[in-house]
């Protein structure tokens, strides 16, 4: 909001886009919770293991890319 005010972004457009983003986020979060709950309602530990595996994969991928980029900068 601060940057929109600083750049004199039109407030009506800001409000419309903010409402659209909020509705999209609420729909995404609600559906994710509903579908995740239905999928793992009998075995919640499987959902936990899947979430940890996804988080670990994302973290390792980010660190691997960061390592490659840093290595390329050191040895051009």
Secondary structure as UniProt FT lines:
FT   HELIX           2..6
FT   TURN            7..8
FT   HELIX           11..39
FT   HELIX           44..74
//
